[in-house]
Amino acid sequence: MTSLVLNNVALMPGRQGAPLCDVAISDGLIKSIGSDGISADGVIDFGGDYLCPGFFDVQVNGGGSVLFNDTPDVDTIRTIGAAHRSFGTTSFLPTLISDDLDVIDRAMRAVEDAITAGVPGVVGIHIEGPFLNVRRKGIHDASKFAQLTDEAIRLLSSLEVGRTLVTLAPECCRLEDIEALQQRGVVISAGHTDATYEQMTKALDAGVTGFTHLYNAMSPLHHREPGVVGAALDSQTAYCGLIADGHHVSAAALRIALRARPLDRFVLVTDAMPGVGTSLKRFALSGQTIMIKDGLCVDESGTLAGSNLDMASAVRQLVEMTDVEPAAAIAMATANPAQFMGLAQSGTIRKGSRADLVRLDRQLALKQVWQGGQPVLPEA
């Protein structure tokens, strides 16, 4: 007997006007997709609501009142995952902000242990720095910045389970070192970079396949020097991360980007900090006090320090700010990041895939979440 059938589902991402269908779940997997009137222990009538793959977030610094940098261990990863799971994120990369190599090592071993222990949702790690440009440091602690040495390359490519994403400034690294990382299976993204357009295009040729939080902490587009933003908009293959919180990037800048390049090469990220899933008003980062107010995370100087964004809100706000079709926005939070990370089995709904699922109404409000077929969020 199938354990659960979801009736009258509008599959997302999907084509507009596609007929509603039924999705059967058993033993944590998608058993079938169709309209066969399958009997089951439980039935939920969606009434035309959207059924999406669970969200996939490649940039999660914290949540549930904890920051990965503070205590990079399995319990911290579990807490962060639980906080974001309640907003539909069922796959994520705990993200370590620029730190010393010994902290990076601890974080990577913690991710290995978490995956091996079956901690829900964790599929790898994002190392954001310390191989960055001080001119575009943002909230990062520049005293932690370092060169991409052979030792660092060995460490960054040492994860035995899961995937590794590294954000670096290409102009601060040798092209042969970027190539070495890519050849060792590391996914490389450009961020916190002041590279020229020429430097950036050479880095793309060397193995960079993404841009970390497009527009933020990178050299801007100028009509004589297109910079990193120009290289990103010009590339038709690299993936661009977007923070759709209404603070990091204006609606107009989002629309320009979405019109300039293929929609399947955008990835929604939260860049979330400890406040997600809590009523937290402040937290510490690299010895600084970060205030959370009106959806913003800022230091005393007003510098943005990540976000207080969840992925369900990011999807909804992107549609509201840009009028992009819901299917495209949902893909940016599901299939696109999975493809970016080389985890194509995630981010889709198909027979045999893991039942990590999100229910949204037609206004994109979050209604239900399942991880491995188990309810995380009851019906709203």
C-alpha positions in Angstrom: 0.0 0.0 0.0 1.3 3.4 -0.9 1.7 5.5 2.2 0.6 8.9 0.8 -1.0 10.2 -2.4 -1.1 13.9 -3.2 -4.1 14.6 -5.4 -4.8 17.4 -7.9 -1.2 18.6 -7.9 0.3 21.3 -10.2 3.8 20.1 -10.7 6.5 22.7 -10.5 8.7 23.6 -12.3 6.4 22.7 -15.1 4.8 24.0 -18.2 1.9 26.5 -17.9 -1.5 24.9 -18.4 -0.3 21.3 -17.8 -3.0 19.1 -16.3 -3.2 18.4 -12.6 -1.9 15.0 -11.5 -1.5 12.7 -8.5 1.8 11.9 -6.9 2.2 8.8 -4.8 4.8 8.5 -2.1 6.1 5.3 -0.4 9.1 4.5 1.7 10.4 8.1 1.4 10.4 8.0 -2.4 8.2 9.1 -5.3 6.4 5.9 -6.3 4.4 7.2 -9.3 3.2 10.3 -11.0 -0.1 10.2 -12.9 -3.8 10.1 -12.6 -4.5 6.4 -11.8 -6.6 6.8 -8.7 -4.0 5.1 -6.5 -5.2 3.8 -3.1 -3.1 4.9 -0.1 -3.0 5.1 3.6 -3.4 8.8 3.4 -4.6 11.3 0.7 -4.1 15.0 0.6 -6.1 17.0 -2.0 -4.0 19.9 -3.2 -6.8 21.5 -5.1 -4.4 22.8 -7.8 -1.7 24.0 -5.4 1.9 23.8 -6.6 4.0 20.8 -5.7 7.7 21.6 -5.9 10.9 19.8 -5.2 12.4 20.8 -1.8 14.4 23.9 -2.0 18.2 23.7 -2.5 20.3 26.5 -0.9 24.0 26.7 -1.7 24.7 29.6 0.7 23.6 29.1 4.3 25.8 30.7 7.0 23.4 30.1 9.9 19.9 29.7 11.2 18.1 28.7 14.4 20.3 31.2 16.4 23.6 29.5 15.4 26.4 30.5 13.0 28.4 27.8 11.3 31.7 29.7 11.9 31.1 29.8 15.6 30.9 26.1 16.2 31.5 24.1 13.0 30.2 20.7 14.2 27.4 18.3 13.5 25.0 19.7 16.0 25.3 23.2 14.5 24.7 21.7 11.0 21.6 19.9 12.4 20.3 23.1 14.0 20.8 25.2 10.8 19.1 22.5 8.7 16.1 22.3 10.9 15.6 26.1 10.9 15.7 26.2 7.1 13.7 23.0 6.6 10.6 24.7 8.1 10.8 27.2 5.2 11.1 24.4 2.6 14.8 24.0 2.2 15.6 20.3 2.1 19.1 20.4 0.6 21.7 22.9 1.7 25.4 23.7 1.9 26.5 25.0 5.4 28.6 28.0 4.5 31.8 29.0 6.2 32.8 32.7 6.0 36.5 33.5 5.6 38.4 31.7 8.4 41.7 30.0 9.1 42.6 26.7 7.5 42.3 24.8 10.7 38.7 26.0 11.0 38.0 25.1 7.4 39.3 21.6 8.1 37.0 21.2 11.2 34.1 22.4 9.1 34.8 20.0 6.3 35.1 17.1 8.7 31.9 18.1 10.4 30.1 18.0 7.1 31.5 14.6 6.4 30.3 13.3 9.8 26.9 15.0 9.3 26.3 13.3 5.9 27.5 10.0 7.2 25.2 10.3 10.2 22.2 11.1 8.0 21.6 14.6 9.2 18.7 15.7 7.0 19.4 18.1 4.2 23.2 18.5 4.3 24.7 17.7 0.9 28.1 19.4 1.0 29.9 22.6 2.1 30.4 26.1 0.8 33.8 27.6 1.7 33.3 31.4 1.1 36.9 32.7 1.3 39.5 33.4 2.6 40.9 33.6 -0.9 39.2 37.0 -1.5 40.1 40.6 -2.4 40.3 43.0 0.5 38.8 45.8 -1.7 35.5 43.8 -1.9 35.6 42.2 1.5 32.1 43.1 2.6 31.5 41.9 6.1 34.4 39.3 5.9 37.3 39.6 8.3 40.2 40.6 6.0 42.7 39.5 8.6 41.7 36.0 7.7 42.4 36.4 4.0 45.1 34.1 2.6 46.7 32.9 -0.6 45.4 29.8 -2.4 48.4 27.5 -1.7 49.0 23.9 -2.5 48.1 23.0 1.1 44.8 24.9 0.8 44.0 23.1 -2.5 44.6 19.8 -0.9 42.3 20.7 2.0 39.6 22.2 -0.2 39.5 19.0 -2.2 39.5 16.6 0.7 35.8 16.1 1.3 35.1 12.4 1.0 31.3 12.6 0.8 29.1 15.4 -0.6 30.1 18.3 -2.8 32.4 21.3 -2.2 31.7 24.8 -3.4 34.5 27.4 -3.0 34.1 31.2 -3.5 37.3 33.0 -4.4 38.5 36.1 -6.1 40.1 35.0 -9.4 42.5 37.9 -9.6 44.0 36.8 -6.2 44.7 33.3 -7.4 46.8 31.7 -10.1 44.8 30.3 -13.1 46.7 27.0 -12.7 45.5 26.7 -9.1 41.9 27.4 -10.2 42.3 24.6 -12.8 43.7 22.3 -10.1 40.7 22.8 -7.9 38.3 22.2 -10.7 40.1 19.1 -11.8 39.8 17.8 -8.2 36.0 18.1 -8.4 35.5 21.4 -6.5 32.8 23.7 -7.8 34.3 27.2 -8.0 32.4 30.5 -7.8 33.8 34.1 -8.1 32.9 36.4 -5.3 34.3 39.2 -3.2 36.3 40.1 -6.3 37.6 43.2 -8.0 38.6 41.4 -11.2 38.6 43.0 -14.6 36.4 41.6 -17.3 39.5 40.1 -18.9 40.6 38.5 -15.7 37.2 37.1 -15.1 36.8 35.6 -18.6 40.2 33.8 -18.2 39.0 32.5 -14.8 35.8 31.1 -16.4 38.0 29.4 -19.0 40.1 27.9 -16.2 37.2 26.4 -14.3 35.1 29.0 -12.5 31.4 28.1 -13.1 29.5 30.4 -10.9 29.2 33.9 -9.4 28.5 34.4 -5.7 25.6 36.8 -5.0 25.6 38.7 -8.3 26.2 42.4 -8.0 27.2 42.3 -4.4 30.9 42.5 -3.5 32.2 42.5 -7.0 33.5 45.0 -9.6 30.5 46.7 -11.3 29.6 47.1 -14.9 31.2 50.1 -16.5 30.9 50.9 -20.2 34.7 50.8 -20.7 35.5 48.2 -18.1 32.6 45.7 -17.8 34.1 44.1 -14.6 32.8 41.0 -12.9 29.2 42.0 -13.3 29.7 42.5 -17.0 31.4 39.1 -17.3 28.6 37.5 -15.4 25.9 39.0 -17.6 27.8 38.2 -20.7 28.3 34.5 -19.8 25.5 32.3 -21.0 26.7 29.2 -19.1 28.0 30.2 -15.6 25.5 30.1 -12.7 24.7 33.4 -10.9 23.6 33.5 -7.3 20.9 36.1 -6.5 19.8 37.3 -3.0 16.1 38.3 -3.6 15.5 40.0 -0.3 14.8 43.5 -1.6 17.9 44.9 0.1 20.9 43.3 -1.5 19.8 43.9 -5.1 17.2 46.4 -6.5 14.2 45.1 -8.4 15.5 46.9 -11.6 18.9 45.2 -11.3 17.3 41.8 -10.9 15.1 42.4 -14.0 18.1 43.5 -16.0 20.0 40.3 -15.1 17.1 38.0 -15.8 16.6 39.5 -19.2 20.4 39.3 -20.1 21.0 35.6 -19.8 19.3 32.2 -19.6 16.9 31.8 -16.6 18.2 28.3 -16.0 21.6 29.8 -15.1 20.3 31.7 -12.0 20.4 30.3 -8.5 18.5 31.8 -5.6 20.5 31.9 -2.4 19.6 33.2 1.1 23.1 34.0 2.4 21.2 33.4 5.7 22.5 34.3 9.1 21.5 33.0 12.6 18.2 34.9 12.8 16.3 32.7 10.3 13.6 30.8 12.2 14.0 32.9 15.3 13.2 36.2 16.9 16.9 37.0 17.3 17.7 40.7 17.1 21.5 40.6 17.1 24.4 38.2 16.8 28.2 38.3 16.8 30.3 37.9 13.7 34.1 38.2 13.7 34.0 40.3 16.9 31.4 42.6 15.5 27.8 43.0 16.6 25.3 42.5 13.8 21.9 43.9 14.2 18.7 42.4 12.6 16.1 45.0 11.9 13.4 45.2 9.2 14.7 42.1 7.5 18.3 43.5 7.3 21.5 42.2 8.9 23.9 45.1 9.3 27.0 46.0 11.3 27.4 49.4 13.1 28.6 51.0 9.8 25.5 49.8 7.9 27.4 47.2 5.9 25.2 44.3 4.9 26.1 41.1 6.8 24.3 38.3 5.1 20.5 38.2 5.3 17.6 37.2 7.4 16.0 35.6 4.3 14.4 32.1 3.9 14.1 30.4 0.6 10.3 30.4 0.4 10.3 34.2 0.8 13.1 34.5 -1.8 11.0 32.6 -4.4 7.9 34.7 -3.7 9.8 38.0 -3.6 11.6 37.4 -6.9 8.3 36.9 -8.6 6.9 40.0 -7.0 9.9 42.2 -7.9 10.5 41.0 -11.4 7.3 39.3 -12.8 9.4 36.3 -13.7 7.1 33.2 -14.1 6.6 31.2 -10.9 8.0 28.1 -12.7 11.3 29.9 -13.4 11.6 31.3 -9.9 11.0 27.8 -8.4 13.6 26.3 -10.7 16.1 28.8 -9.4 15.5 27.4 -5.9 15.5 23.7 -6.9 16.7 22.3 -10.3 19.2 25.1 -11.1 21.3 24.9 -7.8 21.2 21.1 -8.1 22.6 21.2 -11.6 25.2 23.8 -10.5 26.5 21.5 -7.8 26.4 18.4 -10.0 23.6 16.8 -8.1 21.1 16.4 -10.8 19.2 13.7 -8.9 18.1 16.5 -6.5 15.8 19.4 -7.5 13.3 17.4 -9.5 10.1 15.4 -9.0 10.2 12.1 -10.8 9.6 8.4 -10.2 12.2 7.0 -7.8 13.4 10.4 -6.6 13.6 11.2 -2.9 10.3 12.7 -1.6 11.7 16.0 -0.5 8.7 18.2 -1.4 7.2 21.6 -0.9 3.6 22.7 -1.3 2.9 26.3 -2.3 -0.4 27.9 -3.0 -1.0 29.9 -6.2 0.3 33.1 -4.4 3.5 31.2 -3.6 2.7 31.0 0.1 4.3 28.0 1.8 1.8 25.5 3.0 3.5 22.1 3.6 7.0 20.6 3.6 8.1 16.9 3.4 11.6 15.5 3.8 12.1 11.9 2.7 8.3 11.6 2.6 7.9 12.7 6.2 5.9 15.8 7.0 8.1 18.7 8.4 5.5 21.4 8.2 1.8 20.6 8.7 -0.7 22.1 6.4 -1.0 25.9 6.9 
